[in-house]
């Protein structure tokens, strides 16, 4: 490794260290956020995640660079089966969230990770800002496995505090095991990337630069 390569490597490591600190999972007002959501309809057709106030249904979510993820527990009708979510392989459910970017940091992304194995996010799905498609919107998903649930990542141009965000998604039980599902569905959500993801990007970038120098 020559001096130029060492300089580039050090620069990348420092940049990644700063990025990892700045982009940790980030929900700042977690204590004020609801996390238990009964299903809508009988049988369950999906979930509405909102404040419960029909006049102002949006839930304030505050980005905090050092905050945790927001865990949501999606359950069935509490009066039927004690809130168990029943699903056969291929069954789909709608999920709509009404959120508002709370002061003082803007959002540039929104991420959702299913903690329940064999559940996926599928089309149709979108993210609206003040009723319109978020500017610069890009959507990426990773599929579920027998051990983990799928993920969905929304990225977009900065949305200023006060922006009303509506996330419309479709949730599907993949049934990779071939068995029906009877439990709750758990999701972790946050408006910034996970530190682990950024660390992997850092290692990949560093390896690429080293190969190029050689």
SVG drawing of the C-alpha trace seen along z (x, -y; Angstrom):
<svg xmlns="http://www.w3.org/2000/svg" viewBox="-66 -22 70 49">
<polyline fill="none" stroke="black" stroke-width="0.4" points="0.0,0.0 1.5,-3.3 1.0,-6.7 -1.8,-7.7 -3.7,-4.4 -3.2,-4.9 -4.5,-8.5 -7.6,-7.4 -8.3,-4.5 -8.0,-6.8 -10.3,-9.3 -12.9,-6.7 -12.8,-5.2 -13.1,-8.7 -16.0,-9.5 -17.8,-6.3 -17.2,-6.8 -18.8,-10.2 -21.7,-8.8 -22.4,-6.0 -22.7,-8.3 -24.9,-10.7 -27.2,-8.1 -28.0,-5.8 -31.6,-4.5 -33.5,-7.6 -36.9,-8.1 -36.6,-10.7 -40.1,-10.8 -40.5,-7.0 -42.1,-7.3 -45.1,-9.2 -45.6,-6.9 -48.3,-4.1 -47.0,-0.6 -50.0,1.7 -52.4,1.8 -55.5,4.0 -56.5,5.1 -59.3,3.5 -62.3,5.5 -63.6,9.0 -61.8,11.0 -58.8,8.7 -58.1,6.7 -55.2,4.7 -54.1,1.9 -54.5,-1.8 -51.7,-3.4 -52.8,-6.9 -53.5,-9.1 -57.1,-7.9 -58.2,-11.6 -60.2,-11.9 -59.6,-15.6 -55.8,-15.2 -54.8,-11.6 -51.1,-12.1 -48.7,-10.9 -45.7,-13.2 -42.4,-11.3 -39.2,-13.1 -35.9,-12.0 -33.1,-11.6 -29.7,-10.6 -29.1,-8.6 -32.6,-7.4 -33.9,-3.8 -36.3,-2.2 -40.0,-2.4 -41.5,1.1 -45.1,1.7 -47.1,4.7 -49.8,5.6 -52.5,7.8 -55.9,9.2 -59.3,8.4 -59.0,8.5 -62.5,9.8 -61.9,12.7 -59.1,15.1 -57.4,12.7 -55.8,10.7 -54.1,13.5 -53.3,12.7 -54.4,15.7 -52.9,16.0 -52.4,18.6 -49.4,18.5 -50.0,15.8 -52.5,13.8 -52.1,10.0 -53.1,7.2 -53.1,3.4 -51.1,1.1 -51.6,-2.7 -49.7,-5.0 -50.4,-8.7 -47.2,-10.4 -45.9,-14.0 -42.3,-15.0 -41.8,-16.5 -39.3,-19.3 -36.6,-20.0 -34.8,-17.6 -36.0,-16.8 -36.4,-13.3 -34.7,-11.9 -35.7,-8.3 -38.0,-5.8 -37.2,-2.2 -39.3,0.8 -38.0,4.1 -40.4,7.0 -39.2,8.8 -41.7,11.6 -40.2,14.3 -41.9,15.2 -43.7,11.8 -42.9,9.5 -43.7,6.0 -45.0,6.2 -46.6,3.9 -48.6,1.8 -46.8,-0.6 -46.0,-4.3 -45.1,-7.2 -46.9,-10.5 -45.9,-13.9 -48.8,-16.3 -50.9,-14.1 -48.5,-13.9 -45.8,-11.3 -42.7,-12.3 -40.2,-14.1 -37.4,-11.9 -39.1,-8.8 -37.3,-5.5 -38.4,-2.2 -36.3,0.9 -37.3,4.2 -35.5,7.3 -37.5,10.6 -38.3,12.6 -36.7,15.9 -37.6,18.7 -35.6,16.9 -36.3,13.2 -39.0,10.9 -38.6,8.7 -37.5,5.0 -38.7,1.9 -36.6,-1.3 -38.1,-4.6 -35.6,-7.3 -36.7,-10.8 -35.7,-14.4 -35.7,-16.1 -39.1,-16.5 -39.2,-19.5 -40.7,-19.4 -44.5,-19.7 -44.7,-17.6 -47.7,-15.2 -46.5,-11.7 -48.8,-8.9 -47.2,-5.5 -49.4,-3.0 -48.1,0.6 -49.1,4.2 -48.1,6.9 -48.0,10.5 -47.4,13.8 -45.1,15.7 -45.6,19.0 -42.2,20.3 -42.6,23.1 -45.9,24.1 -47.7,23.6 -50.5,21.2 -49.7,18.3 -51.3,17.7 -49.5,15.0 -48.9,11.2 -46.8,9.3 -44.0,7.1 -42.3,4.3 -39.4,2.0 -39.4,-1.4 -37.1,-4.4 -36.4,-7.4 -32.6,-6.8 -30.4,-3.8 -29.2,-1.3 -25.5,-1.7 -24.8,1.9 -25.9,1.2 -23.6,-1.7 -20.7,0.3 -21.2,2.9 -21.2,0.2 -18.0,-1.2 -16.2,2.2 -17.4,2.7 -16.2,-0.8 -12.8,-0.3 -12.3,3.0 -13.2,1.5 -10.7,-1.3 -7.9,1.1 -8.6,3.3 -8.5,0.2 -5.2,-1.0 -3.7,2.4"/>
</svg>
